[in-house]
Amino acid sequence: MSIKIEGVFVKSAASILDCPKQNLPEYAFIGRSNVGKSSLINMLFNHKGLAKTSGTPGKTKLINYFLANNAWYLVDLPGYGYAKVSKKDRAKWIKETKNYLEKRERLMCTFVLVDARLEPQKNDTDFMYWMAQKRIPFVIVFTKHDKLSSREWGKNKAKYVKKLKVFFDGLPNIFTTSSITSYGREELLQYIDDLNQLFKTETQN
C-alpha cells in the first residue's frame, strides 16, 4: 500500500534565524549539486512541481521548508560541491548549512544524497566524516538507481561500503532510490514515520 503524504512549501530561510519555530520534527536533505535532490523530494510527495528542479548546479541557495501532513518538516538544504557561484557565496552557503545542522534541536535525521552511478566522491565522504565527528545523525540515500544495471550498482555500493568502513565502526543506514520509478519511496517514508513515533514518545515524556 502506497504511503500518502500531503506536502506544502512553507518558506525559504537565509539562516536558522529565519527558520520556523521548532515545534515539529525536521528531516534535512542534502547532497552534491545535481544529485537529484529536488526530483527525489517531488517523488516522495508525489508532486512533480513542489520542489523546483534545474539542470544548473547550485540552484538551491536557501534553506527550504516543506510541511508534510501538518506533522513534520522536510528541509531542502543547499548542495555542496560544484556550483556556478562565487567562492564568497559558496562559503556563505556552507556556513549557514553547517550552522543549521549543528544547532537545530528538532533535526531528527539528515539524508545525505549520493549519485548511485558514481564511485565514492571525496566531497561526499568528507561531508559524512564531518557529520560523524559532530555526532549528527544521518543516513545515506543513493539516487538515480534506474540509471545503471544491478551489476554496476552492486560494484559502486561495495566501493562505498569499503571506503566508509575506514571511517566508521558501524555503517549508517543505506537507502536506494529512483525519482523516475519511485523505487525506495515507501522505505524512506516508513523510516521517517518510525522516527516521528520516536519523537512523539520523547516529547511526551
C-alpha positions, 0 to 999 in steps of 0.5 A, spaced: 500 500 500 502 506 497 504 511 503 500 518 502 503 524 504 500 531 503 506 536 502 506 544 502 512 549 501 512 553 507 518 558 506 525 559 504 530 561 510 537 565 509 539 562 516 536 558 522 534 565 524 529 565 519 527 558 520 520 556 523 519 555 530 521 548 532 515 545 534 515 539 529 520 534 527 525 536 521 528 531 516 534 535 512 536 533 505 542 534 502 547 532 497 552 534 491 549 539 486 545 535 481 544 529 485 537 529 484 535 532 490 529 536 488 526 530 483 527 525 489 523 530 494 517 531 488 517 523 488 516 522 495 510 527 495 508 525 489 508 532 486 512 533 480 512 541 481 513 542 489 520 542 489 523 546 483 528 542 479 534 545 474 539 542 470 544 548 473 548 546 479 547 550 485 540 552 484 538 551 491 541 557 495 536 557 501 534 553 506 527 550 504 521 548 508 516 543 506 510 541 511 508 534 510 501 532 513 501 538 518 506 533 522 513 534 520 518 538 516 522 536 510 528 541 509 531 542 502 538 544 504 543 547 499 548 542 495 555 542 496 560 541 491 560 544 484 556 550 483 556 556 478 557 561 484 562 565 487 567 562 492 564 568 497 557 565 496 559 558 496 562 559 503 556 563 505 552 557 503 556 552 507 556 556 513 549 557 514 548 549 512 553 547 517 550 552 522 543 549 521 545 542 522 549 543 528 544 547 532 537 545 530 534 541 536 528 538 532 533 535 526 531 528 527 535 525 521 539 528 515 539 524 508 545 525 505 544 524 497 549 520 493 549 519 485 548 511 485 552 511 478 558 514 481 564 511 485 565 514 492 566 522 491 571 525 496 566 531 497 561 526 499 565 522 504 568 528 507 561 531 508 559 524 512 566 524 516 564 531 518 557 529 520 560 523 524 565 527 528 559 532 530 555 526 532 549 528 527 545 523 525 544 521 518 543 516 513 545 515 506 540 515 500 543 513 493 539 516 487 538 515 480 538 507 481 534 506 474 540 509 471 545 503 471 544 495 471 544 491 478 551 489 476 554 496 476 550 498 482 552 492 486 560 494 484 559 502 486 555 500 493 561 495 495 566 501 493 562 505 498 561 500 503 569 499 503 571 506 503 566 508 509 568 502 513 575 506 514 571 511 517 566 508 521 565 502 526 558 501 524 555 503 517 549 508 517 543 506 514 543 505 506 537 507 502 536 506 494 532 510 490 529 512 483 525 519 482 523 516 475 520 509 478 519 511 485 523 505 487 525 506 495 519 511 496 515 507 501 522 505 505 524 512 506 517 514 508 516 508 513 523 510 516 521 517 517 514 515 520 518 510 525 522 516 527 516 521 528 513 515 533 520 516 536 519 523 537 512 523 539 514 518 545 520 523 547 516 529 547 511 526 551 515 524 556 
